[in-house]
Amino acid sequence: MPNYDSRQKRATNQLEKYSQGVITYLARGSKSGDAWKPTIASDTSHPLDGVVKGVSKEYVDGTHIVSTDLQATVEVFAVDPLIDGRLDIDGEIFQIKKIIQLPAAGTPIAWRLIIGS
């Protein structure tokens, strides 16, 4: 049985070594209060090491994910990414369109996030 903790550490080290720019995961603030006038807490920032490139052709469906989108491979961090989260890459905010855990089952060693404007 593979040791995913060891693999996670190795992936994190590689992503740290080759990290590009400033990548921050922005977790949406929680809502509280009345439904007609909710109070929304500030977003929580999680700085990340990772790499960003154009989206791979295999993910492009032409409607939700298009060829101008990007994919970010990032380290595992304090929270699991959610679809309502966003990525700040060098000051530009991107919406997460798809979250892919690497590997697909078991302990994640990295996240692949398909993102777009």
C-alpha positions in Angstrom: 0.0 0.0 0.0 1.5 3.4 -1.0 2.4 5.9 1.7 0.3 8.9 0.7 1.7 11.1 3.5 5.2 10.6 2.0 3.9 11.3 -1.5 2.1 14.4 -0.3 5.3 15.7 1.2 7.2 15.0 -2.0 4.6 16.7 -4.1 4.5 19.7 -1.8 8.3 20.0 -2.0 8.2 19.8 -5.9 5.5 22.4 -6.1 7.4 24.7 -3.7 10.5 24.3 -5.8 8.8 25.1 -9.1 6.1 27.5 -7.8 5.1 30.3 -10.1 4.0 33.7 -9.0 1.8 34.4 -6.0 -1.1 32.0 -5.7 -3.7 32.4 -2.9 -6.9 30.3 -2.4 -9.7 32.6 -1.2 -12.3 30.7 0.9 -15.6 32.5 0.9 -16.6 34.0 4.2 -19.5 32.4 6.1 -23.0 33.9 6.1 -24.9 34.7 9.2 -27.9 36.8 10.3 -31.2 37.2 8.7 -31.9 35.7 5.3 -33.1 39.1 4.0 -30.0 40.9 5.3 -27.2 38.5 5.8 -23.8 39.4 7.2 -20.9 37.9 5.2 -17.6 37.4 6.9 -14.4 38.3 5.2 -12.8 35.7 2.9 -10.0 33.5 4.4 -6.7 33.5 2.4 -4.5 30.5 2.1 -1.1 31.2 0.3 -0.1 28.3 -1.9 2.8 26.9 -3.9 1.8 25.7 -7.3 2.1 25.9 -11.1 -0.4 27.4 -13.5 -0.7 26.6 -17.3 -3.3 26.6 -20.0 -6.1 24.1 -19.5 -5.4 20.6 -20.9 -7.6 19.7 -23.9 -9.0 16.7 -22.1 -10.9 19.1 -19.7 -12.4 21.4 -22.3 -16.1 20.8 -23.0 -16.7 24.0 -24.9 -19.4 25.3 -22.6 -18.4 25.3 -18.9 -14.7 24.8 -19.5 -13.2 26.6 -22.5 -9.8 26.6 -24.1 -8.9 30.0 -22.6 -9.3 28.7 -19.1 -6.3 27.8 -16.9 -5.4 24.9 -14.7 -3.5 25.3 -11.4 -1.8 22.3 -9.7 -1.4 23.3 -6.1 -0.2 21.8 -2.8 -2.6 20.4 -0.2 -3.4 23.1 2.3 -5.4 23.6 5.5 -8.8 23.2 3.9 -10.1 21.3 0.9 -10.9 23.6 -2.0 -14.6 24.3 -2.7 -16.2 25.3 -6.0 -17.3 28.6 -4.5 -13.7 29.4 -3.6 -11.5 31.5 -5.8 -7.8 31.7 -6.8 -5.9 34.9 -6.7 -2.9 34.6 -9.1 -0.6 37.6 -9.1 -3.5 39.9 -8.1 -6.0 38.6 -10.7 -9.0 36.7 -9.3 -10.2 33.5 -11.0 -13.4 31.5 -10.3 -12.9 27.7 -9.7 -14.8 25.7 -12.3 -13.6 22.2 -11.5 -11.7 20.6 -8.6 -9.7 17.4 -9.2 -8.1 15.6 -6.3 -4.8 13.9 -7.1 -5.0 10.9 -6.8 -8.8 10.6 -7.2 -9.2 8.4 -4.1 -7.4 8.2 -0.8 -5.3 10.9 0.7 -4.8 13.8 -1.7 -1.2 14.7 -2.6 -2.1 17.8 -4.6 -5.1 19.6 -6.2 -5.7 20.4 -9.8 -8.1 23.4 -10.1 -9.6 24.4 -13.4 -10.1 28.1 -13.3 -11.5 30.9 -15.4 -12.6 34.6 -15.3 
